Amino acid sequence: MTGIAEFLREIANTKSGYVKLEQGNYVLREEDTKPLDLVISNHRNAMQKRAAMSISGKTDMTIDGNGSRLIVDGFLIPVAITNSRNITLKNFIFDLTEPLFVEGKIVHVGNNFVDVRFLSNRYSIKDGNLFFTVYGKTYPALHIMEFDVTKNLFCSTGDLAFGDVPNIRSAERVSSDIVRIYAKINSQLTADNILIFRFGLRDNPTIVADNSKNINLENITIHSSHAMGFIAQRCENVVIHNFTITPEKHHVSLNADALHFVNCKGNVEISDSKFEYQLDDALNVHGVYGIVDKILDEKKVKLSLKDAEQKGFRYLGVGDRIAFIHSEDMLSRGFGKVKEVSYDGESILLETEEAIPQEVSMGWGIENVSFNCFVRMQNCYLHGNRARGVLISTPCGADCRKNTFDSIPGSAVLIAGDMHGWYESGSAKNILITDNVIRGCGYVPMWGKWLFNICPELREYQAGEYYHSDISITDNRLEQNHTNCFLFAKSVKGLTAERNNFDEVQSAHVEHSKFVKLQNEIQML
């Protein structure tokens, strides 16, 4: 097969079988795509989505890129797997012509101004305001981050290199290639470092899978993406092997998370992979809390998804089991089963088979407990990204072992759950974090002061009741980290931290928890 158009046509016309691309470099443009009617959780969903490889309604299919490089040139999703079973995607390299960031070298730092030489011409100044462009669309900066070119890491100011983006007062061109940015700079920027100006909306991941089963991703490399590397939602059984996120032409790679799983079930297996320099976490596994807006009758309720990047996501289906979650302590007050569900814009109309518990009221959460997954992550290398390492919120268990967390600026592992911010469920159970290396982490406090942070966003506790349970942190090696804040935990029944190898005394803070075992080298705060 000689051309990308023929390759895409063969995928569209093949229900099952093996499709192989002739090795080469190919450009994906919007004219190569088809409309994709899909709301993707944890994305903005601000524009009509379009997909190049639309793998929809397929069974027993392997798509082999043969080592080819696909370069995205426009607003599009390279690969969308929907309503399919037994799909393998392998041997691809993905990149972009225009990422959602622009880099600039710090030339000089003055009194409340900084001179920058941009490494791209995708910027403009209008009426003293600085703007950035991507495929003809113009945006202001969302975050500005300083990147230390000596250490090849983000600086400790995180997203706030200028204190805050609104602190930019104005900008002007002072020579043919230098822009002076006037700002209230509350940190000491360093000449020759790189400023990363992040902008735009994260609409288009590189690979998305929705309502599909038995997905295998092998030998995939992504150098840059407008959003996440891979996101799966309402999928069952996903295997990821030799999956690499790394920049090629820039200091950073993706615009968002490397891997993200929302309301998936079965097993998620991640092995022998590398995730570095993306602009959000390496891995996030969670469900969704829908919030009750109105009780209509004893079996019907109107609810909605409150986070802007979840609105419209179809997180409930007929036959799914649900839990009714108290808004303050986030504990379940009963279960039900979906009889009917309909989606009308941002509203969800839910009918259950049995009566809704009488105490359920406006503001309570409804969690889908049919779609939770077991996660195994092993032999992976996580390095130098913005924010945190691994976020795990699943009651079906996780096994995180033999990974290296290298220079993660915030928490290496975050186990949360909340109904008031991201609205990401749920309680974590049977989590094993063992035989990992945690090195050089914890140097940006805004992304997590604690290396292991177990912090459900509870507003009140119930005596004898706990949100998380059976979390074990054992036999890990910690070295040269920028903090000795090892562990924060609250509302855990069954917490063990033993046989970890430290290069200095560590501290921990544990509250409202039961059956806690901590090794002697950990001092309680």
C-alpha positions as CSV (number, residue, x, y, z in Angstrom):
1,M,0.0,0.0,0.0
2,T,1.7,3.2,-1.2
3,G,-0.3,6.2,0.1
4,I,-2.0,7.3,3.3
5,A,-5.3,7.9,1.5
6,E,-5.3,4.2,0.3
7,F,-4.4,3.1,3.8
8,L,-7.2,5.0,5.4
9,R,-9.7,3.7,2.8
10,E,-8.6,0.1,3.5
11,I,-9.1,0.6,7.2
12,A,-12.6,2.0,6.6
13,N,-13.5,-0.9,4.3
14,T,-12.1,-3.7,6.4
15,K,-14.2,-5.2,9.2
16,S,-11.5,-7.6,10.4
17,G,-8.1,-8.7,9.3
18,Y,-4.6,-7.3,8.9
19,V,-3.9,-3.9,7.4
20,K,-0.2,-2.8,6.9
21,L,1.1,0.6,5.8
22,E,4.1,0.9,3.6
23,Q,6.9,2.4,5.7
24,G,7.4,6.1,5.2
25,N,6.6,9.6,6.5
26,Y,3.0,10.7,6.0
27,V,1.1,14.0,6.7
28,L,-2.4,13.8,8.1
29,R,-4.5,16.7,7.2
30,E,-8.2,17.6,7.9
31,E,-9.2,16.5,4.4
32,D,-8.0,13.0,5.3
33,T,-10.5,12.7,8.1
34,K,-14.1,12.0,8.8
35,P,-16.4,13.6,11.4
36,L,-16.3,11.8,14.8
37,D,-19.4,12.2,17.0
38,L,-17.8,11.6,20.3
39,V,-17.5,13.5,23.6
40,I,-14.1,12.7,25.2
41,S,-13.8,12.9,28.9
42,N,-11.2,15.2,30.4
43,H,-11.0,17.1,27.1
44,R,-12.5,20.4,26.1
45,N,-14.8,19.2,23.3
46,A,-15.0,22.7,22.0
47,M,-14.9,21.8,18.3
48,Q,-16.3,19.2,15.9
49,K,-14.0,16.2,16.2
50,R,-12.5,14.6,13.1
51,A,-10.6,11.3,13.0
52,A,-8.1,10.0,10.4
53,M,-8.0,6.3,11.3
54,S,-11.6,5.7,12.3
55,I,-11.7,2.2,13.6
56,S,-15.4,1.8,14.3
57,G,-17.4,-1.4,14.5
58,K,-14.4,-3.6,13.8
59,T,-13.5,-7.0,15.2
60,D,-10.3,-9.0,15.2
61,M,-8.3,-6.3,13.4
62,T,-4.5,-5.5,13.4
63,I,-3.3,-2.2,12.0
64,D,0.5,-2.1,11.5
65,G,2.2,1.1,10.8
66,N,5.4,-0.7,9.9
67,G,7.5,2.0,11.7
68,S,5.9,4.8,9.7
69,R,5.8,8.4,11.0
70,L,2.4,10.2,10.9
71,I,2.6,13.9,11.2
72,V,-0.5,15.8,12.2
73,D,-1.1,19.0,10.3
74,G,-4.4,20.3,11.6
75,F,-7.1,19.9,14.3
76,L,-7.7,16.1,14.1
77,I,-7.4,12.8,16.0
78,P,-5.0,10.4,14.3
79,V,-6.7,7.3,15.7
80,A,-10.2,6.7,17.1
81,I,-11.2,3.2,18.2
82,T,-15.0,3.1,18.8
83,N,-17.4,0.2,19.4
84,S,-14.8,-2.4,18.4
85,R,-13.3,-5.6,19.7
86,N,-9.9,-7.3,19.6
87,I,-8.0,-4.4,18.0
88,T,-4.2,-4.2,17.8
89,L,-2.5,-0.9,16.8
90,K,1.3,-1.2,16.4
91,N,4.5,0.2,15.0
92,F,3.6,3.9,14.6
93,I,5.3,7.2,15.3
94,F,3.2,10.3,15.7
95,D,4.1,14.0,15.7
96,L,2.7,17.5,15.1
97,T,3.6,20.4,12.8
98,E,2.2,22.9,15.3
99,P,1.9,22.0,19.1
100,L,-0.1,24.0,21.6
101,F,2.9,25.6,23.1
102,V,5.6,28.0,21.9
103,E,9.1,28.0,23.4
104,G,11.2,31.1,23.8
105,K,14.8,31.6,25.1
106,I,15.3,34.1,27.9
107,V,17.8,36.6,26.6
108,H,17.8,39.1,29.5
109,V,15.9,39.6,32.8
110,G,15.3,43.2,33.9
111,N,13.3,45.0,36.5
112,N,9.8,43.8,35.9
113,F,10.5,42.7,32.4
114,V,12.1,39.8,30.5
115,D,13.4,39.7,26.9
116,V,12.6,36.6,25.0
117,R,13.8,35.2,21.7
118,F,11.0,33.0,20.5
119,L,12.0,29.8,18.8
120,S,8.9,29.9,16.5
121,N,7.1,32.6,14.6
122,R,3.7,31.5,15.9
123,Y,3.2,34.6,18.0
124,S,1.9,38.1,17.5
125,I,1.6,41.3,19.5
126,K,-1.7,43.3,19.2
127,D,-2.3,46.5,21.2
128,G,0.5,45.4,23.6
129,N,-1.0,41.9,24.2
130,L,0.8,38.7,23.4
131,F,-1.0,36.0,21.4
132,F,-0.1,32.6,20.0
133,T,-1.4,30.8,16.9
134,V,-2.1,27.2,15.9
135,Y,-3.4,26.4,12.4
136,G,-4.8,29.9,12.1
137,K,-6.5,30.2,15.5
138,T,-5.2,32.7,18.0
139,Y,-5.0,32.3,21.8
140,P,-3.5,34.0,24.8
141,A,-1.1,32.1,27.1
142,L,-2.7,29.8,29.7
143,H,0.5,28.9,31.6
144,I,4.0,30.0,31.4
145,M,6.7,27.6,32.6
146,E,10.4,28.0,32.9
147,F,12.6,25.1,31.8
148,D,16.1,24.7,33.1
149,V,18.3,23.9,30.2
150,T,21.2,22.8,32.4
151,K,19.1,20.3,34.4
152,N,16.7,19.6,31.5
153,L,13.8,19.9,34.0
154,F,11.0,22.3,34.8
155,C,11.9,25.0,37.3
156,S,10.4,25.0,40.8
157,T,7.9,27.8,39.9
158,G,5.8,25.3,38.0
159,D,3.0,26.9,36.0
160,L,3.8,30.3,37.5
161,A,7.1,31.5,36.0
162,F,5.5,35.0,36.1
163,G,3.6,34.5,39.3
164,D,0.4,34.3,37.2
165,V,-0.4,34.8,33.5
166,P,-2.5,38.0,34.3
167,N,0.7,39.5,35.7
168,I,1.8,40.1,32.1
169,R,1.2,43.8,31.6
170,S,2.2,44.2,28.0
171,A,4.6,43.1,25.3
172,E,6.6,44.9,22.6
173,R,9.1,44.0,20.0
174,V,12.5,45.6,20.8
175,S,14.4,44.1,17.9
176,S,13.8,41.9,14.9
177,D,13.9,38.7,16.9
178,I,13.4,39.8,20.6
179,V,10.2,40.5,22.4
180,R,10.1,42.4,25.7
181,I,7.4,41.1,28.1
182,Y,6.5,43.5,31.0
183,A,5.3,41.6,34.0
184,K,5.3,41.5,37.8
185,I,7.9,38.7,38.0
186,N,7.9,37.2,41.5
187,S,10.7,34.7,40.8
188,Q,14.2,35.0,39.5
189,L,14.2,33.9,35.9
190,T,17.5,32.8,34.5
191,A,19.0,33.9,31.2
192,D,19.4,31.1,28.6
193,N,16.6,29.1,30.2
194,I,13.5,28.4,28.1
195,L,10.1,29.8,28.7
196,I,7.2,27.5,27.6
197,F,4.0,29.4,26.7
198,R,1.1,27.0,26.8
199,F,-2.1,28.0,25.1
200,G,-5.2,26.7,23.3
201,L,-7.8,24.0,24.1
202,R,-6.9,20.3,24.5
203,D,-9.5,18.8,22.2
204,N,-7.7,16.2,20.2
205,P,-5.7,13.3,21.7
206,T,-3.5,11.2,19.6
207,I,-5.3,7.9,20.2
208,V,-8.8,7.5,21.8
209,A,-10.7,4.3,22.5
210,D,-14.4,4.4,23.4
211,N,-16.8,1.6,24.3
212,S,-14.4,-1.1,23.0
213,K,-12.9,-4.3,24.3
214,N,-9.5,-6.0,24.1
215,I,-7.3,-3.1,22.8
216,N,-3.6,-3.7,22.3
217,L,-1.1,-0.9,21.6
218,E,2.4,-2.0,20.8
219,N,5.5,-0.1,19.7
220,I,4.0,3.3,19.6
221,T,6.0,6.5,19.9
222,I,4.4,10.0,20.3
223,H,6.6,13.1,20.1
224,S,3.9,15.7,20.4
225,S,0.1,15.9,20.7
226,H,-2.5,18.6,21.1
227,A,-3.9,16.7,24.1
228,M,-3.3,13.3,25.7
229,G,-1.3,10.5,24.2
230,F,-3.9,7.8,24.7
231,I,-7.3,7.9,26.5
232,A,-9.7,5.0,26.9
233,Q,-13.3,5.5,28.2
234,R,-15.9,2.8,28.9
235,C,-13.4,0.2,27.6
236,E,-12.6,-3.3,28.8
237,N,-9.2,-4.8,28.8
238,V,-6.4,-2.6,27.4
239,V,-2.8,-3.8,27.0
240,I,0.0,-1.2,26.4
241,H,3.5,-2.4,25.6
242,N,6.6,-0.4,24.5
243,F,4.7,2.9,24.4
244,T,7.0,5.9,24.3
245,I,6.2,9.6,25.0
246,T,9.3,11.7,24.3
247,P,9.9,15.1,22.6
248,E,12.0,15.2,19.4
249,K,12.2,18.9,18.3
250,H,11.1,20.6,21.6
251,H,11.8,20.5,25.3
252,V,8.3,19.1,26.1
253,S,6.2,16.5,24.4
254,L,2.4,16.2,24.9
255,N,0.0,19.0,25.9
256,A,-1.6,16.7,28.5
257,D,-1.5,13.3,30.2
258,A,0.4,10.4,28.6
259,L,-2.2,7.8,29.5
260,H,-5.7,8.3,30.8
261,F,-8.4,5.7,31.7
262,V,-12.0,6.8,32.5
263,N,-14.7,4.3,33.6
264,C,-12.8,1.3,32.2
265,K,-13.2,-2.2,33.4
266,G,-11.4,-5.5,33.2
267,N,-7.6,-5.3,33.2
268,V,-5.3,-2.4,32.2
269,E,-1.8,-3.7,31.6
270,I,1.1,-1.2,31.0
271,S,4.7,-2.5,30.5
272,D,8.1,-1.6,29.2
273,S,7.1,2.0,28.4
274,K,8.6,5.5,28.7
275,F,6.7,8.7,29.5
276,E,8.7,12.0,29.6
277,Y,8.3,15.7,29.4
278,Q,4.5,15.7,28.8
279,L,2.6,18.6,30.2
280,D,0.6,16.6,32.7
281,D,0.6,13.3,34.5
282,A,2.0,10.0,33.2
283,L,-1.0,7.9,34.1
284,N,-4.5,8.7,35.5
285,V,-7.1,6.0,36.2
286,H,-10.4,7.1,37.6
287,G,-14.2,7.1,37.3
288,V,-16.7,10.0,37.3
289,Y,-19.1,11.4,39.8
290,G,-22.3,12.7,38.3
291,I,-24.0,15.1,40.6
292,V,-27.7,15.1,41.4
293,D,-29.5,18.2,40.3
294,K,-33.1,17.2,41.1
295,I,-35.1,14.2,42.4
296,L,-38.0,13.7,39.9
297,D,-39.7,10.7,41.6
298,E,-38.8,7.6,43.5
299,K,-36.9,6.1,40.6
300,K,-36.0,9.1,38.4
301,V,-33.3,11.7,38.9
302,K,-31.8,14.5,36.9
303,L,-28.0,14.9,37.2
304,S,-25.1,16.4,35.4
305,L,-21.3,16.3,35.1
306,K,-19.9,19.4,36.7
307,D,-16.3,19.6,35.4
308,A,-16.1,21.5,32.1
309,E,-14.0,18.7,30.5
310,Q,-16.5,16.0,31.4
311,K,-19.8,17.6,30.2
312,G,-21.5,15.4,27.6
313,F,-19.5,12.3,28.4
314,R,-21.8,9.2,28.5
315,Y,-20.6,7.6,31.7
316,L,-23.8,5.6,32.4
317,G,-25.4,2.9,30.3
318,V,-28.5,0.6,30.7
319,G,-27.7,-2.2,33.1
320,D,-24.8,-0.5,34.8
321,R,-24.7,-0.7,38.6
322,I,-24.5,2.6,40.4
323,A,-23.7,3.8,43.9
324,F,-25.2,6.8,45.7
325,I,-22.5,8.8,47.2
326,H,-22.9,11.3,50.1
327,S,-21.6,14.7,49.1
328,E,-19.6,15.4,52.3
329,D,-18.0,12.1,53.4
330,M,-18.1,10.6,49.9
331,L,-19.3,7.2,51.3
332,S,-21.8,5.0,49.6
333,R,-25.4,5.0,50.9
334,G,-26.7,2.3,48.7
335,F,-26.7,0.8,45.2
336,G,-28.9,0.6,42.2
337,K,-29.1,-0.4,38.6
338,V,-29.7,1.7,35.5
339,K,-33.0,1.0,33.8
340,E,-33.0,3.9,31.4
341,V,-30.7,6.8,30.8
342,S,-30.8,9.7,28.3
343,Y,-28.5,12.6,27.6
344,D,-29.8,16.0,26.7
345,G,-26.9,18.4,26.3
346,E,-25.4,18.7,29.7
347,S,-28.3,17.1,31.5
348,I,-28.6,13.3,32.2
349,L,-32.0,11.8,33.0
350,L,-31.6,8.5,34.9
351,E,-34.2,5.9,35.8
352,T,-33.3,3.1,38.2
353,E,-34.9,-0.3,38.5
354,E,-35.5,0.1,42.2
355,A,-36.4,3.0,44.4
356,I,-33.6,5.6,45.0
357,P,-32.6,5.7,48.7
358,Q,-34.8,8.4,50.4
359,E,-31.9,10.3,51.8
360,V,-30.4,11.1,48.4
361,S,-30.8,14.8,47.6
362,M,-29.4,17.5,45.4
363,G,-25.6,17.6,45.4
364,W,-25.1,13.8,46.0
365,G,-23.0,11.8,43.6
366,I,-23.8,8.9,41.4
367,E,-20.9,6.6,40.6
368,N,-20.8,3.9,37.9
369,V,-19.5,0.9,39.8
370,S,-19.7,-1.5,36.8
371,F,-16.9,0.2,35.1
372,N,-13.8,-0.1,37.3
373,C,-10.5,-1.8,36.3
374,F,-7.5,-3.5,37.8
375,V,-4.3,-1.8,36.8
376,R,-0.8,-3.3,36.4
377,M,2.1,-1.0,35.6
378,Q,5.6,-2.5,35.5
379,N,9.0,-1.8,34.0
380,C,8.2,1.7,33.0
381,Y,10.3,4.9,33.1
382,L,8.6,8.2,34.1
383,H,10.7,11.3,33.7
384,G,10.6,15.1,33.8
385,N,7.0,15.8,33.0
386,R,4.8,18.6,34.4
387,A,2.8,17.7,37.5
388,R,2.7,14.2,39.0
389,G,3.6,10.6,38.1
390,V,0.8,8.1,38.6
391,L,-2.8,8.8,39.7
392,I,-4.8,5.8,40.7
393,S,-8.5,5.7,41.8
394,T,-9.9,2.2,41.4
395,P,-11.6,-0.2,43.8
396,C,-10.5,-3.2,41.7
397,G,-6.8,-3.0,42.7
398,A,-3.5,-2.0,41.2
399,D,0.0,-3.4,41.1
400,C,2.7,-0.8,40.4
401,R,6.1,-2.4,40.4
402,K,9.6,-2.1,39.0
403,N,9.1,1.4,37.6
404,T,11.4,4.3,37.8
405,F,10.0,7.7,38.8
406,D,12.8,10.1,37.8
407,S,12.6,13.8,38.4
408,I,8.8,13.9,38.8
409,P,8.3,17.5,40.0
410,G,5.2,16.8,42.2
411,S,3.9,13.6,43.9
412,A,5.2,10.3,42.4
413,V,1.9,8.7,43.3
414,L,-1.4,10.4,44.0
415,I,-4.5,8.5,45.2
416,A,-7.4,10.9,45.6
417,G,-11.1,11.0,44.7
418,D,-13.2,14.1,44.9
419,M,-16.7,15.4,44.3
420,H,-15.9,19.1,44.5
421,G,-13.1,19.8,42.0
422,W,-12.3,17.3,39.2
423,Y,-15.3,15.0,40.2
424,E,-13.1,12.0,39.7
425,S,-14.1,8.8,41.5
426,G,-13.5,6.6,43.3
427,S,-12.2,4.8,46.4
428,A,-9.0,2.9,46.0
429,K,-8.7,-0.7,47.3
430,N,-5.9,-3.3,47.2
431,I,-3.2,-1.0,45.9
432,L,0.3,-2.4,45.8
433,I,3.3,-0.1,45.1
434,T,6.4,-2.1,45.3
435,D,10.0,-2.4,44.1
436,N,10.1,1.0,42.4
437,V,12.8,3.7,42.3
438,I,11.7,7.2,43.3
439,R,14.6,9.5,42.4
440,G,14.9,13.3,42.3
441,C,11.2,13.9,42.8
442,G,9.2,16.5,44.7
443,Y,10.8,19.8,43.7
444,V,7.6,21.8,42.7
445,P,5.3,22.0,45.7
446,M,2.3,23.3,43.8
447,W,2.2,19.8,42.1
448,G,2.5,17.9,45.3
449,K,4.5,18.2,48.5
450,W,4.3,14.5,49.4
451,L,5.9,11.8,47.3
452,F,3.0,9.5,48.1
453,N,-0.2,11.5,48.5
454,I,-3.4,9.7,49.6
455,C,-5.8,12.6,49.8
456,P,-9.5,12.1,49.1
457,E,-11.3,15.5,49.2
458,L,-13.5,14.8,52.1
459,R,-15.4,17.5,53.9
460,E,-16.3,15.4,56.9
461,Y,-15.5,12.0,58.4
462,Q,-17.8,9.2,59.6
463,A,-16.5,7.3,62.7
464,G,-15.4,3.8,61.7
465,E,-15.8,4.5,58.0
466,Y,-13.0,5.0,55.5
467,Y,-12.8,6.0,51.9
468,H,-9.7,4.0,50.8
469,S,-8.5,0.6,52.0
470,D,-5.6,-1.8,51.8
471,I,-2.8,0.3,50.4
472,S,0.7,-1.1,50.5
473,I,3.9,0.8,49.8
474,T,6.8,-1.6,50.2
475,D,10.4,-2.3,49.1
476,N,10.8,0.9,47.1
477,R,14.1,2.8,46.8
478,L,14.1,6.5,47.4
479,E,17.2,8.5,46.5
480,Q,18.1,12.2,46.0
481,N,14.6,13.5,46.3
482,H,14.0,17.2,46.9
483,T,11.7,16.5,49.9
484,N,11.6,14.1,52.8
485,C,7.8,14.3,52.9
486,F,7.3,10.6,52.2
487,L,3.6,10.0,52.9
488,F,0.4,11.8,53.5
489,A,-2.7,9.7,54.1
490,K,-6.2,10.2,55.3
491,S,-9.3,8.0,55.5
492,V,-7.5,4.7,54.8
493,K,-8.3,1.3,56.4
494,G,-5.2,-0.8,56.1
495,L,-2.1,1.2,55.2
496,T,1.4,-0.3,55.1
497,A,4.7,1.4,54.4
498,E,7.5,-1.1,55.1
499,R,11.0,-2.2,53.9
500,N,11.5,1.0,51.8
501,N,15.1,2.0,51.3
502,F,15.7,5.7,52.2
503,D,18.8,7.9,52.0
504,E,17.5,10.1,54.8
505,V,14.8,10.1,57.5
506,Q,11.4,10.5,56.0
507,S,8.2,12.1,57.4
508,A,4.6,11.2,57.2
509,H,1.2,12.6,58.2
510,V,-1.7,10.2,58.7
511,E,-5.2,11.1,59.8
512,H,-8.5,9.3,60.3
513,S,-7.0,6.0,59.3
514,K,-6.9,2.5,60.8
515,F,-4.6,-0.5,60.8
516,V,-1.5,1.6,59.9
517,K,2.0,0.1,59.8
518,L,5.0,2.4,59.1
519,Q,8.7,1.4,59.2
520,N,10.9,3.0,61.9
521,E,12.7,5.4,59.6
522,I,9.4,7.3,59.1
523,Q,8.7,10.1,61.6
524,M,5.1,11.0,62.1
525,L,4.1,14.7,61.9
